[in-house]
Amino acid sequence: MDSVYYSMCNLFKQLGLPNEPENIDEFISRHRALSDGVRIEQAPFWSDSQAQFLKSAIEEDSEWCEAVDQLDARLRY
C-alpha cells in the first residue's frame, strides 16, 4: 500500500524545494504569471530534473498529477 500523501507540500519536497506553506506561497509569488502558452514543465525556473518530473507526472497521469495541476493553476493567476 502506498502511504505517500500527494499534497502541495509533498510535491515541493519531491522537487527538492522548501516545502512549508509560507515557502510555497513565496515561490508562487516570485514565479506567478506563467503565460498561457507555456506548459508548467517548460517554465524557466525549473531544473532539468524538476521539469522532467513534472512532465512525467502529467503525461503518466500519476498520483502527483492533481498537486501539479494545483501548482500550475496557482502559477497562472
Distance bins in CASP14 RR format, pairs under 12 A and 6 or more apart:
PFRMAT RR
TARGET T0000
AUTHOR 0000-0000-0000
RMODE 2
METHOD distances of the structure
MODEL  1
2 62 0 0 0 0 0 1 0 0 0 0 0
2 63 1 0 0 1 0 0 0 0 0 0 0
2 64 0 0 0 0 0 1 0 0 0 0 0
3 10 0 0 0 0 0 1 0 0 0 0 0
3 63 0 0 0 0 0 1 0 0 0 0 0
4 10 1 0 0 1 0 0 0 0 0 0 0
4 11 0 0 0 0 0 1 0 0 0 0 0
4 13 0 0 0 0 0 1 0 0 0 0 0
4 14 0 0 0 0 1 0 0 0 0 0 0
4 62 0 0 0 0 0 1 0 0 0 0 0
4 63 1 0 0 1 0 0 0 0 0 0 0
4 64 0 0 0 0 1 0 0 0 0 0 0
4 67 0 0 0 0 0 1 0 0 0 0 0
5 11 0 0 0 0 0 1 0 0 0 0 0
5 13 0 0 0 0 0 1 0 0 0 0 0
5 14 0 0 0 0 0 1 0 0 0 0 0
5 63 0 0 0 0 1 0 0 0 0 0 0
5 64 0 0 0 0 0 1 0 0 0 0 0
5 66 0 0 0 0 0 1 0 0 0 0 0
5 67 0 0 0 0 1 0 0 0 0 0 0
6 12 0 0 0 0 0 1 0 0 0 0 0
6 13 0 0 0 0 0 1 0 0 0 0 0
6 14 0 0 0 0 1 0 0 0 0 0 0
6 57 0 0 0 0 1 0 0 0 0 0 0
6 62 0 0 0 0 1 0 0 0 0 0 0
6 63 1 0 1 0 0 0 0 0 0 0 0
6 64 1 0 1 0 0 0 0 0 0 0 0
6 65 0 0 0 0 1 0 0 0 0 0 0
6 66 1 0 0 1 0 0 0 0 0 0 0
6 67 1 0 1 0 0 0 0 0 0 0 0
6 68 0 0 0 0 1 0 0 0 0 0 0
6 69 0 0 0 0 0 1 0 0 0 0 0
6 70 0 0 0 0 0 1 0 0 0 0 0
6 71 0 0 0 0 0 1 0 0 0 0 0
7 13 0 0 0 0 1 0 0 0 0 0 0
7 14 0 0 0 0 0 1 0 0 0 0 0
7 19 0 0 0 0 1 0 0 0 0 0 0
7 21 0 0 0 0 0 1 0 0 0 0 0
7 24 0 0 0 0 0 1 0 0 0 0 0
7 63 0 0 0 0 0 1 0 0 0 0 0
7 64 0 0 0 0 0 1 0 0 0 0 0
7 66 0 0 0 0 1 0 0 0 0 0 0
7 67 1 0 0 1 0 0 0 0 0 0 0
7 68 0 0 0 0 0 1 0 0 0 0 0
7 70 0 0 0 0 1 0 0 0 0 0 0
7 71 0 0 0 0 0 1 0 0 0 0 0
8 14 0 0 0 0 0 1 0 0 0 0 0
8 15 0 0 0 0 0 1 0 0 0 0 0
8 17 0 0 0 0 0 1 0 0 0 0 0
8 19 0 0 0 0 1 0 0 0 0 0 0
8 20 0 0 0 0 0 1 0 0 0 0 0
8 21 0 0 0 0 1 0 0 0 0 0 0
8 23 0 0 0 0 0 1 0 0 0 0 0
8 24 1 0 1 0 0 0 0 0 0 0 0
8 25 0 0 0 0 0 1 0 0 0 0 0
8 27 0 0 0 0 0 1 0 0 0 0 0
8 28 0 0 0 0 1 0 0 0 0 0 0
8 64 0 0 0 0 0 1 0 0 0 0 0
8 66 0 0 0 0 1 0 0 0 0 0 0
8 67 1 0 1 0 0 0 0 0 0 0 0
8 68 0 0 0 0 1 0 0 0 0 0 0
8 69 0 0 0 0 0 1 0 0 0 0 0
8 70 1 0 0 1 0 0 0 0 0 0 0
8 71 1 0 0 1 0 0 0 0 0 0 0
8 72 0 0 0 0 0 1 0 0 0 0 0
8 73 0 0 0 0 0 1 0 0 0 0 0
8 74 0 0 0 0 1 0 0 0 0 0 0
8 75 0 0 0 0 0 1 0 0 0 0 0
9 15 0 0 0 0 0 1 0 0 0 0 0
9 16 0 0 0 0 0 1 0 0 0 0 0
9 17 0 0 0 0 0 1 0 0 0 0 0
9 18 0 0 0 0 1 0 0 0 0 0 0
9 19 1 0 1 0 0 0 0 0 0 0 0
9 20 1 0 0 1 0 0 0 0 0 0 0
9 21 1 0 0 1 0 0 0 0 0 0 0
9 22 0 0 0 0 0 1 0 0 0 0 0
9 23 0 0 0 0 1 0 0 0 0 0 0
9 24 1 0 0 1 0 0 0 0 0 0 0
9 25 0 0 0 0 0 1 0 0 0 0 0
9 27 0 0 0 0 0 1 0 0 0 0 0
9 67 0 0 0 0 1 0 0 0 0 0 0
9 70 0 0 0 0 0 1 0 0 0 0 0
9 71 0 0 0 0 0 1 0 0 0 0 0
10 16 0 0 0 0 0 1 0 0 0 0 0
10 17 0 0 0 0 0 1 0 0 0 0 0
10 19 1 0 0 1 0 0 0 0 0 0 0
10 20 0 0 0 0 0 1 0 0 0 0 0
10 24 0 0 0 0 0 1 0 0 0 0 0
10 63 0 0 0 0 0 1 0 0 0 0 0
10 64 0 0 0 0 1 0 0 0 0 0 0
10 66 0 0 0 0 0 1 0 0 0 0 0
10 67 1 0 0 1 0 0 0 0 0 0 0
10 68 0 0 0 0 0 1 0 0 0 0 0
10 70 0 0 0 0 0 1 0 0 0 0 0
10 71 0 0 0 0 0 1 0 0 0 0 0
11 17 0 0 0 0 1 0 0 0 0 0 0
11 19 1 0 0 1 0 0 0 0 0 0 0
11 24 0 0 0 0 1 0 0 0 0 0 0
11 27 0 0 0 0 0 1 0 0 0 0 0
11 40 0 0 0 0 0 1 0 0 0 0 0
11 50 0 0 0 0 0 1 0 0 0 0 0
11 53 0 0 0 0 1 0 0 0 0 0 0
11 54 0 0 0 0 1 0 0 0 0 0 0
11 57 0 0 0 0 1 0 0 0 0 0 0
11 62 0 0 0 0 0 1 0 0 0 0 0
11 63 0 0 0 0 0 1 0 0 0 0 0
11 64 1 0 0 1 0 0 0 0 0 0 0
11 65 0 0 0 0 0 1 0 0 0 0 0
11 66 0 0 0 0 1 0 0 0 0 0 0
11 67 1 0 1 0 0 0 0 0 0 0 0
11 68 1 0 0 1 0 0 0 0 0 0 0
11 69 0 0 0 0 0 1 0 0 0 0 0
11 70 0 0 0 0 1 0 0 0 0 0 0
11 71 1 0 0 1 0 0 0 0 0 0 0
11 72 0 0 0 0 0 1 0 0 0 0 0
11 74 0 0 0 0 0 1 0 0 0 0 0
12 18 1 0 0 1 0 0 0 0 0 0 0
12 19 1 1 0 0 0 0 0 0 0 0 0
12 20 0 0 0 0 1 0 0 0 0 0 0
12 21 0 0 0 0 1 0 0 0 0 0 0
12 22 0 0 0 0 0 1 0 0 0 0 0
12 23 1 0 0 1 0 0 0 0 0 0 0
12 24 1 0 1 0 0 0 0 0 0 0 0
12 25 0 0 0 0 0 1 0 0 0 0 0
12 26 0 0 0 0 0 1 0 0 0 0 0
12 27 1 0 0 1 0 0 0 0 0 0 0
12 28 0 0 0 0 0 1 0 0 0 0 0
12 50 0 0 0 0 0 1 0 0 0 0 0
12 53 0 0 0 0 0 1 0 0 0 0 0
12 54 0 0 0 0 0 1 0 0 0 0 0
12 64 0 0 0 0 0 1 0 0 0 0 0
12 67 0 0 0 0 1 0 0 0 0 0 0
12 68 0 0 0 0 0 1 0 0 0 0 0
12 70 0 0 0 0 0 1 0 0 0 0 0
12 71 0 0 0 0 1 0 0 0 0 0 0
12 74 0 0 0 0 0 1 0 0 0 0 0
13 19 1 0 1 0 0 0 0 0 0 0 0
13 20 0 0 0 0 1 0 0 0 0 0 0
13 23 0 0 0 0 0 1 0 0 0 0 0
13 24 0 0 0 0 0 1 0 0 0 0 0
13 53 0 0 0 0 0 1 0 0 0 0 0
13 64 0 0 0 0 0 1 0 0 0 0 0
13 67 0 0 0 0 0 1 0 0 0 0 0
14 49 0 0 0 0 0 1 0 0 0 0 0
14 50 0 0 0 0 1 0 0 0 0 0 0
14 53 1 0 0 1 0 0 0 0 0 0 0
14 54 0 0 0 0 1 0 0 0 0 0 0
14 56 0 0 0 0 0 1 0 0 0 0 0
14 57 0 0 0 0 1 0 0 0 0 0 0
14 62 0 0 0 0 0 1 0 0 0 0 0
14 63 0 0 0 0 0 1 0 0 0 0 0
14 64 1 0 0 1 0 0 0 0 0 0 0
14 67 0 0 0 0 1 0 0 0 0 0 0
14 68 0 0 0 0 0 1 0 0 0 0 0
14 71 0 0 0 0 0 1 0 0 0 0 0
15 23 0 0 0 0 0 1 0 0 0 0 0
15 24 0 0 0 0 0 1 0 0 0 0 0
15 27 0 0 0 0 1 0 0 0 0 0 0
15 40 0 0 0 0 0 1 0 0 0 0 0
15 41 0 0 0 0 0 1 0 0 0 0 0
15 43 0 0 0 0 0 1 0 0 0 0 0
15 45 0 0 0 0 0 1 0 0 0 0 0
15 46 0 0 0 0 1 0 0 0 0 0 0
15 47 0 0 0 0 1 0 0 0 0 0 0
15 49 0 0 0 0 1 0 0 0 0 0 0
15 50 1 0 1 0 0 0 0 0 0 0 0
15 51 0 0 0 0 1 0 0 0 0 0 0
15 52 0 0 0 0 0 1 0 0 0 0 0
15 53 1 0 0 1 0 0 0 0 0 0 0
15 54 1 0 0 1 0 0 0 0 0 0 0
15 57 0 0 0 0 0 1 0 0 0 0 0
15 64 0 0 0 0 1 0 0 0 0 0 0
15 67 0 0 0 0 0 1 0 0 0 0 0
15 68 0 0 0 0 1 0 0 0 0 0 0
15 71 0 0 0 0 1 0 0 0 0 0 0
16 23 0 0 0 0 0 1 0 0 0 0 0
16 27 0 0 0 0 0 1 0 0 0 0 0
16 46 0 0 0 0 0 1 0 0 0 0 0
16 47 0 0 0 0 1 0 0 0 0 0 0
16 49 0 0 0 0 1 0 0 0 0 0 0
16 50 1 0 0 1 0 0 0 0 0 0 0
16 53 0 0 0 0 1 0 0 0 0 0 0
17 23 1 0 0 1 0 0 0 0 0 0 0
17 24 0 0 0 0 1 0 0 0 0 0 0
17 26 0 0 0 0 0 1 0 0 0 0 0
17 27 1 0 0 1 0 0 0 0 0 0 0
17 28 0 0 0 0 0 1 0 0 0 0 0
17 30 0 0 0 0 0 1 0 0 0 0 0
17 31 0 0 0 0 0 1 0 0 0 0 0
17 45 0 0 0 0 0 1 0 0 0 0 0
17 46 0 0 0 0 1 0 0 0 0 0 0
17 47 0 0 0 0 0 1 0 0 0 0 0
17 49 0 0 0 0 0 1 0 0 0 0 0
17 50 0 0 0 0 1 0 0 0 0 0 0
17 53 0 0 0 0 0 1 0 0 0 0 0
17 54 0 0 0 0 0 1 0 0 0 0 0
17 71 0 0 0 0 0 1 0 0 0 0 0
18 24 1 0 0 1 0 0 0 0 0 0 0
18 25 0 0 0 0 0 1 0 0 0 0 0
18 26 0 0 0 0 1 0 0 0 0 0 0
18 27 1 0 0 1 0 0 0 0 0 0 0
19 25 0 0 0 0 0 1 0 0 0 0 0
19 26 0 0 0 0 0 1 0 0 0 0 0
19 27 0 0 0 0 1 0 0 0 0 0 0
19 67 0 0 0 0 0 1 0 0 0 0 0
19 71 0 0 0 0 0 1 0 0 0 0 0
20 26 0 0 0 0 1 0 0 0 0 0 0
20 27 0 0 0 0 0 1 0 0 0 0 0
21 27 0 0 0 0 0 1 0 0 0 0 0
21 28 0 0 0 0 0 1 0 0 0 0 0
22 28 0 0 0 0 0 1 0 0 0 0 0
22 29 0 0 0 0 0 1 0 0 0 0 0
23 29 0 0 0 0 0 1 0 0 0 0 0
23 30 0 0 0 0 0 1 0 0 0 0 0
24 30 0 0 0 0 0 1 0 0 0 0 0
24 31 0 0 0 0 0 1 0 0 0 0 0
24 67 0 0 0 0 0 1 0 0 0 0 0
24 70 0 0 0 0 0 1 0 0 0 0 0
24 71 0 0 0 0 1 0 0 0 0 0 0
24 74 0 0 0 0 1 0 0 0 0 0 0
24 75 0 0 0 0 0 1 0 0 0 0 0
25 31 0 0 0 0 0 1 0 0 0 0 0
25 32 0 0 0 0 0 1 0 0 0 0 0
25 71 0 0 0 0 0 1 0 0 0 0 0
25 74 0 0 0 0 1 0 0 0 0 0 0
25 75 0 0 0 0 0 1 0 0 0 0 0
26 32 0 0 0 0 0 1 0 0 0 0 0
27 43 0 0 0 0 0 1 0 0 0 0 0
27 45 0 0 0 0 1 0 0 0 0 0 0
27 46 0 0 0 0 0 1 0 0 0 0 0
27 50 0 0 0 0 0 1 0 0 0 0 0
27 71 0 0 0 0 1 0 0 0 0 0 0
27 74 0 0 0 0 1 0 0 0 0 0 0
27 75 0 0 0 0 1 0 0 0 0 0 0
28 34 0 0 0 0 1 0 0 0 0 0 0
28 43 0 0 0 0 0 1 0 0 0 0 0
28 45 0 0 0 0 0 1 0 0 0 0 0
28 70 0 0 0 0 0 1 0 0 0 0 0
28 71 1 0 0 1 0 0 0 0 0 0 0
28 72 0 0 0 0 0 1 0 0 0 0 0
28 73 0 0 0 0 0 1 0 0 0 0 0
28 74 1 0 1 0 0 0 0 0 0 0 0
28 75 1 0 0 1 0 0 0 0 0 0 0
28 76 0 0 0 0 0 1 0 0 0 0 0
28 77 0 0 0 0 1 0 0 0 0 0 0
29 74 0 0 0 0 1 0 0 0 0 0 0
29 75 0 0 0 0 0 1 0 0 0 0 0
29 77 0 0 0 0 0 1 0 0 0 0 0
30 43 0 0 0 0 0 1 0 0 0 0 0
30 45 0 0 0 0 1 0 0 0 0 0 0
30 75 0 0 0 0 0 1 0 0 0 0 0
31 38 0 0 0 0 0 1 0 0 0 0 0
31 40 0 0 0 0 0 1 0 0 0 0 0
31 43 1 0 0 1 0 0 0 0 0 0 0
31 44 0 0 0 0 1 0 0 0 0 0 0
31 45 1 0 1 0 0 0 0 0 0 0 0
31 46 0 0 0 0 1 0 0 0 0 0 0
31 71 0 0 0 0 1 0 0 0 0 0 0
31 72 0 0 0 0 0 1 0 0 0 0 0
31 74 0 0 0 0 1 0 0 0 0 0 0
31 75 1 0 1 0 0 0 0 0 0 0 0
31 76 0 0 0 0 0 1 0 0 0 0 0
32 43 0 0 0 0 0 1 0 0 0 0 0
32 45 0 0 0 0 0 1 0 0 0 0 0
32 71 0 0 0 0 0 1 0 0 0 0 0
32 72 0 0 0 0 0 1 0 0 0 0 0
32 73 0 0 0 0 0 1 0 0 0 0 0
32 74 1 0 0 1 0 0 0 0 0 0 0
32 75 1 0 1 0 0 0 0 0 0 0 0
32 76 1 0 0 1 0 0 0 0 0 0 0
32 77 1 0 0 1 0 0 0 0 0 0 0
33 43 0 0 0 0 0 1 0 0 0 0 0
33 45 0 0 0 0 0 1 0 0 0 0 0
33 74 0 0 0 0 0 1 0 0 0 0 0
33 75 1 0 0 1 0 0 0 0 0 0 0
33 76 1 0 0 1 0 0 0 0 0 0 0
33 77 0 0 0 0 1 0 0 0 0 0 0
34 40 1 0 0 1 0 0 0 0 0 0 0
34 41 0 0 0 0 0 1 0 0 0 0 0
34 42 0 0 0 0 1 0 0 0 0 0 0
34 43 1 0 1 0 0 0 0 0 0 0 0
34 44 0 0 0 0 1 0 0 0 0 0 0
34 45 0 0 0 0 1 0 0 0 0 0 0
34 46 0 0 0 0 0 1 0 0 0 0 0
34 71 0 0 0 0 1 0 0 0 0 0 0
34 72 1 0 0 1 0 0 0 0 0 0 0
34 73 0 0 0 0 1 0 0 0 0 0 0
34 74 0 0 0 0 1 0 0 0 0 0 0
34 75 1 0 1 0 0 0 0 0 0 0 0
34 76 1 0 1 0 0 0 0 0 0 0 0
34 77 0 0 0 0 1 0 0 0 0 0 0
35 42 0 0 0 0 1 0 0 0 0 0 0
35 43 0 0 0 0 1 0 0 0 0 0 0
35 44 0 0 0 0 0 1 0 0 0 0 0
35 75 0 0 0 0 0 1 0 0 0 0 0
35 76 0 0 0 0 1 0 0 0 0 0 0
36 42 0 0 0 0 0 1 0 0 0 0 0
36 72 0 0 0 0 0 1 0 0 0 0 0
36 73 0 0 0 0 0 1 0 0 0 0 0
36 75 0 0 0 0 0 1 0 0 0 0 0
36 76 1 0 0 1 0 0 0 0 0 0 0
36 77 0 0 0 0 0 1 0 0 0 0 0
37 43 0 0 0 0 0 1 0 0 0 0 0
37 72 0 0 0 0 0 1 0 0 0 0 0
37 76 0 0 0 0 1 0 0 0 0 0 0
38 44 0 0 0 0 1 0 0 0 0 0 0
38 45 0 0 0 0 0 1 0 0 0 0 0
38 46 0 0 0 0 0 1 0 0 0 0 0
38 51 0 0 0 0 0 1 0 0 0 0 0
38 72 0 0 0 0 0 1 0 0 0 0 0
38 75 0 0 0 0 1 0 0 0 0 0 0
38 76 0 0 0 0 1 0 0 0 0 0 0
39 46 0 0 0 0 0 1 0 0 0 0 0
39 51 0 0 0 0 1 0 0 0 0 0 0
39 54 0 0 0 0 1 0 0 0 0 0 0
39 55 1 0 0 1 0 0 0 0 0 0 0
39 57 0 0 0 0 0 1 0 0 0 0 0
39 58 0 0 0 0 1 0 0 0 0 0 0
39 59 0 0 0 0 0 1 0 0 0 0 0
39 68 0 0 0 0 0 1 0 0 0 0 0
39 69 0 0 0 0 0 1 0 0 0 0 0
39 72 0 0 0 0 1 0 0 0 0 0 0
39 75 0 0 0 0 0 1 0 0 0 0 0
39 76 0 0 0 0 0 1 0 0 0 0 0
40 46 0 0 0 0 1 0 0 0 0 0 0
40 50 0 0 0 0 0 1 0 0 0 0 0
40 51 0 0 0 0 1 0 0 0 0 0 0
40 53 0 0 0 0 0 1 0 0 0 0 0
40 54 1 0 1 0 0 0 0 0 0 0 0
40 55 0 0 0 0 1 0 0 0 0 0 0
40 57 0 0 0 0 1 0 0 0 0 0 0
40 58 1 0 0 1 0 0 0 0 0 0 0
40 59 0 0 0 0 0 1 0 0 0 0 0
40 64 0 0 0 0 0 1 0 0 0 0 0
40 65 0 0 0 0 0 1 0 0 0 0 0
40 67 0 0 0 0 0 1 0 0 0 0 0
40 68 1 0 0 1 0 0 0 0 0 0 0
40 69 0 0 0 0 1 0 0 0 0 0 0
40 70 0 0 0 0 0 1 0 0 0 0 0
40 71 1 0 0 1 0 0 0 0 0 0 0
40 72 1 0 1 0 0 0 0 0 0 0 0
40 73 0 0 0 0 1 0 0 0 0 0 0
40 74 0 0 0 0 0 1 0 0 0 0 0
40 75 1 0 0 1 0 0 0 0 0 0 0
40 76 0 0 0 0 1 0 0 0 0 0 0
41 47 0 0 0 0 0 1 0 0 0 0 0
41 48 0 0 0 0 0 1 0 0 0 0 0
41 49 0 0 0 0 0 1 0 0 0 0 0
41 50 0 0 0 0 1 0 0 0 0 0 0
41 51 1 0 1 0 0 0 0 0 0 0 0
41 52 1 0 0 1 0 0 0 0 0 0 0
41 53 0 0 0 0 1 0 0 0 0 0 0
41 54 1 0 1 0 0 0 0 0 0 0 0
41 55 1 0 1 0 0 0 0 0 0 0 0
41 56 0 0 0 0 1 0 0 0 0 0 0
41 57 0 0 0 0 1 0 0 0 0 0 0
41 58 1 0 0 1 0 0 0 0 0 0 0
41 59 0 0 0 0 1 0 0 0 0 0 0
41 68 0 0 0 0 1 0 0 0 0 0 0
41 71 0 0 0 0 0 1 0 0 0 0 0
41 72 0 0 0 0 1 0 0 0 0 0 0
41 75 0 0 0 0 0 1 0 0 0 0 0
42 48 0 0 0 0 0 1 0 0 0 0 0
42 50 0 0 0 0 0 1 0 0 0 0 0
42 51 1 0 0 1 0 0 0 0 0 0 0
42 52 0 0 0 0 0 1 0 0 0 0 0
42 54 0 0 0 0 1 0 0 0 0 0 0
42 55 0 0 0 0 1 0 0 0 0 0 0
42 58 0 0 0 0 0 1 0 0 0 0 0
42 72 0 0 0 0 0 1 0 0 0 0 0
42 75 0 0 0 0 0 1 0 0 0 0 0
43 50 0 0 0 0 1 0 0 0 0 0 0
43 51 1 0 0 1 0 0 0 0 0 0 0
43 54 0 0 0 0 1 0 0 0 0 0 0
43 55 0 0 0 0 0 1 0 0 0 0 0
43 68 0 0 0 0 0 1 0 0 0 0 0
43 71 0 0 0 0 0 1 0 0 0 0 0
43 72 0 0 0 0 1 0 0 0 0 0 0
43 75 1 0 0 1 0 0 0 0 0 0 0
43 76 0 0 0 0 0 1 0 0 0 0 0
44 50 0 0 0 0 0 1 0 0 0 0 0
44 51 0 0 0 0 1 0 0 0 0 0 0
45 51 0 0 0 0 1 0 0 0 0 0 0
45 54 0 0 0 0 0 1 0 0 0 0 0
45 75 0 0 0 0 1 0 0 0 0 0 0
46 52 0 0 0 0 1 0 0 0 0 0 0
46 53 0 0 0 0 1 0 0 0 0 0 0
46 54 1 0 0 1 0 0 0 0 0 0 0
46 55 0 0 0 0 1 0 0 0 0 0 0
46 68 0 0 0 0 0 1 0 0 0 0 0
46 71 0 0 0 0 0 1 0 0 0 0 0
46 75 0 0 0 0 0 1 0 0 0 0 0
47 53 0 0 0 0 1 0 0 0 0 0 0
47 54 0 0 0 0 0 1 0 0 0 0 0
48 54 0 0 0 0 0 1 0 0 0 0 0
48 55 0 0 0 0 0 1 0 0 0 0 0
49 55 0 0 0 0 0 1 0 0 0 0 0
49 56 0 0 0 0 0 1 0 0 0 0 0
50 56 0 0 0 0 0 1 0 0 0 0 0
50 57 0 0 0 0 0 1 0 0 0 0 0
50 68 0 0 0 0 0 1 0 0 0 0 0
50 71 0 0 0 0 0 1 0 0 0 0 0
51 57 0 0 0 0 0 1 0 0 0 0 0
51 58 0 0 0 0 0 1 0 0 0 0 0
51 68 0 0 0 0 0 1 0 0 0 0 0
52 58 0 0 0 0 0 1 0 0 0 0 0
52 59 0 0 0 0 0 1 0 0 0 0 0
52 60 0 0 0 0 0 1 0 0 0 0 0
53 59 0 0 0 0 0 1 0 0 0 0 0
53 60 0 0 0 0 0 1 0 0 0 0 0
53 62 0 0 0 0 1 0 0 0 0 0 0
53 64 1 0 0 1 0 0 0 0 0 0 0
53 65 0 0 0 0 0 1 0 0 0 0 0
53 67 0 0 0 0 0 1 0 0 0 0 0
53 68 0 0 0 0 1 0 0 0 0 0 0
53 71 0 0 0 0 0 1 0 0 0 0 0
54 60 0 0 0 0 0 1 0 0 0 0 0
54 62 0 0 0 0 0 1 0 0 0 0 0
54 64 0 0 0 0 1 0 0 0 0 0 0
54 65 0 0 0 0 1 0 0 0 0 0 0
54 67 0 0 0 0 0 1 0 0 0 0 0
54 68 1 0 1 0 0 0 0 0 0 0 0
54 69 0 0 0 0 0 1 0 0 0 0 0
54 71 0 0 0 0 1 0 0 0 0 0 0
54 72 0 0 0 0 1 0 0 0 0 0 0
54 75 0 0 0 0 0 1 0 0 0 0 0
55 62 0 0 0 0 0 1 0 0 0 0 0
55 64 0 0 0 0 0 1 0 0 0 0 0
55 65 0 0 0 0 0 1 0 0 0 0 0
55 68 0 0 0 0 1 0 0 0 0 0 0
55 72 0 0 0 0 0 1 0 0 0 0 0
56 62 1 0 0 1 0 0 0 0 0 0 0
56 63 0 0 0 0 0 1 0 0 0 0 0
56 64 0 0 0 0 1 0 0 0 0 0 0
56 65 0 0 0 0 1 0 0 0 0 0 0
56 68 0 0 0 0 1 0 0 0 0 0 0
57 63 0 0 0 0 1 0 0 0 0 0 0
57 64 1 0 1 0 0 0 0 0 0 0 0
57 65 1 0 1 0 0 0 0 0 0 0 0
57 66 0 0 0 0 1 0 0 0 0 0 0
57 67 0 0 0 0 1 0 0 0 0 0 0
57 68 1 0 1 0 0 0 0 0 0 0 0
57 69 0 0 0 0 1 0 0 0 0 0 0
57 70 0 0 0 0 0 1 0 0 0 0 0
57 71 0 0 0 0 0 1 0 0 0 0 0
57 72 0 0 0 0 0 1 0 0 0 0 0
58 64 0 0 0 0 1 0 0 0 0 0 0
58 65 1 0 0 1 0 0 0 0 0 0 0
58 66 0 0 0 0 0 1 0 0 0 0 0
58 67 0 0 0 0 0 1 0 0 0 0 0
58 68 1 0 0 1 0 0 0 0 0 0 0
58 69 0 0 0 0 1 0 0 0 0 0 0
58 71 0 0 0 0 0 1 0 0 0 0 0
58 72 0 0 0 0 1 0 0 0 0 0 0
59 65 0 0 0 0 1 0 0 0 0 0 0
59 68 0 0 0 0 0 1 0 0 0 0 0
60 68 0 0 0 0 0 1 0 0 0 0 0
61 68 0 0 0 0 0 1 0 0 0 0 0
61 69 0 0 0 0 0 1 0 0 0 0 0
62 68 0 0 0 0 1 0 0 0 0 0 0
62 69 0 0 0 0 0 1 0 0 0 0 0
64 70 0 0 0 0 0 1 0 0 0 0 0
64 71 0 0 0 0 1 0 0 0 0 0 0
64 72 0 0 0 0 0 1 0 0 0 0 0
65 71 0 0 0 0 0 1 0 0 0 0 0
65 72 0 0 0 0 0 1 0 0 0 0 0
66 72 0 0 0 0 0 1 0 0 0 0 0
66 73 0 0 0 0 0 1 0 0 0 0 0
67 73 0 0 0 0 0 1 0 0 0 0 0
67 74 0 0 0 0 0 1 0 0 0 0 0
68 74 0 0 0 0 0 1 0 0 0 0 0
68 75 0 0 0 0 0 1 0 0 0 0 0
69 75 0 0 0 0 0 1 0 0 0 0 0
69 76 0 0 0 0 0 1 0 0 0 0 0
70 76 0 0 0 0 0 1 0 0 0 0 0
70 77 0 0 0 0 0 1 0 0 0 0 0
71 77 0 0 0 0 0 1 0 0 0 0 0
END
